[in-house]
Structure formats: structure tokens, C-alpha cells
Amino acid sequence: MSLARTSNNDQVRRGGPAPYGTHAIVKRLQVIDEHLSLRGKRILDLGCGIGSYTEKLAQRAQWTCGLDILESNLQAFRQPIPRVQGIGENLPFATASFDAVTMIEVLEHTISDAQVLRECFRVLKPAGLLILFVPNKLYPLESHPCKFGRFSLGHNIPLVSWAPGWVRKHLCPVRIYTLRKLVSLAKTEGFEVRAKSYIFPPVDVFPLPSRLKQVYRALATCLERTPMKMFGVSIFAVFERPRLPEVVNSAKTKNAKRKTNSTADAEASNA
């Protein structure tokens, strides 16, 4: 998906749009369908790229709108689906406009993931759902392009994803998440956890015979039902905006106190 991470023209960290007709689309939509129904819902596909996922979401929902930072991506849609140009940190929609927001491999590319989640919370109706796929730090290959200085290292470099943050950022500028980190981030913004899991790589880009890919995908589906799923390429999560305002305020107050206590403990240890 393609939602830019841009602090200025010299620091663009933009993901490429997902192409049409890949198994990755089939796989991720299958996972969504297994966990919830989009029937009758108003959906925002945030970071929609050229509409490859948006098209499938629109077939399931009552009304779907895509949002992307690039006008060229929006012009490449194959179907006449509503879409607007914008960024996740400042969504051009009224409060409580959507039943669900999808971000499929997008959050890691944004300027501020916390601000994007805050905006998603705002535009969701009470009991609205935030549906996420993000890269998994426990996956042993780095799925994003890597480079060392000016030298490109390519995709799927082993163990880069496992490196400490201060090392990895010099090799790959895109964020990566653990499930714990993602859940903590969402809860800080007032969300509640509804579902969480992992998916194995769909291997669209791997140069393997089609028959071998089919065998692997069947095996991967089985592994996703075992503890081995934690080594999948992506984390899948569904977060819910609570129905009652007091639940939201209580969650945010607890998180604020937790941050305050952590700061006080750190100051005390440094004294």
C-alpha cells in the first residue's frame, strides 16, 4: 500500500502500491473474512494505493472510500470507487464517519503512527473497527528494501528485522512492530483489542514453481494455527473503538498515569 512518510522532499519513505491479482490480496481478505463481516458497513481504506484491496473491500461493504497521498495512485483505480487525496495524520472526514478503517501494510510508512491511530479513532463510529496488517519483527527476513549507505541490498535480507532498532534504522527506514508494541500503541489511543494473529508470506515475489507455491501455501495455512504463527511476515489485528465515552476516557487516563509513573521511575533511577 502507499501512504507516504514524508518529512521533506529528501526524506521520502513511501511503500509501493499493491498490484492487482496477487495471492497476497486473496490471503489478507480471507483472514479479514474469517474474523469479521464487512456487510452493511461504511469503510475507509487508508493508504489505498491503486485500489487493488479497495476493490475487494467494496465488494463486501455497503460503501467504501479510498485515501492515498498520491493522485497518480488514485487515478489508477480500475473501478469507479470514491477516493480522496490526503494523509493519515489529518484525515479529511468528519468525526464518527466510518464503521471500519483498513490499513494494509501502511502504518509503518506514516510520519506518526500514533497520530494516524488517533485520527482513525476519531473518524470511527462507536464500536467501529480498525483493521490492520503491519510487518512483524519476529519474521526472520526483512520484507522491505534494505540498503547500506548508498548500496542497495534488496528485499528479504535475513535477520535485519531482528536487529536492534538503532542498527536496523540504518539498513531499513520503515518501521516494524511486535504484537505487544502494536497493541500498546492502539490501547494508548483508546482502542480495545478484538482480534490478533499473524500470516505467513504469500510468496508472490518468490521465483518458485506454481505447484510448489500451492503446497507451501497449504502448509502455511496449517502453521498459522500453531504457535509457529508468531514468525509470520505480518501481524493482523482488529481494534475496536469502545461504545461508551467513559470507557475511552478511562483507558486514556490509565495510559497517561502509566507514562507518568514510568517517567518518574526513570528520573528516580537517574538521581
Secondary structure as UniProt FT lines:
FT   TURN            9..10
FT   TURN            20..21
FT   HELIX           23..35
FT   TURN            39..40
FT   STRAND          42..46
FT   TURN            49..50
FT   HELIX           52..60
FT   STRAND          63..68
FT   HELIX           71..75
FT   STRAND          83..85
FT   TURN            88..89
FT   TURN            95..96
FT   STRAND          98..104
FT   HELIX           107..109
FT   HELIX           113..123
FT   STRAND          124..136
FT   TURN            137..138
FT   STRAND          141..142
FT   STRAND          146..148
FT   TURN            149..150
FT   STRAND          151..154
FT   STRAND          157..158
FT   TURN            159..162
FT   HELIX           165..168
FT   TURN            169..171
FT   HELIX           179..188
FT   TURN            189..190
FT   STRAND          192..199
FT   HELIX           210..223
FT   TURN            224..225
FT   HELIX           227..231
FT   STRAND          234..240
FT   HELIX           245..270
//
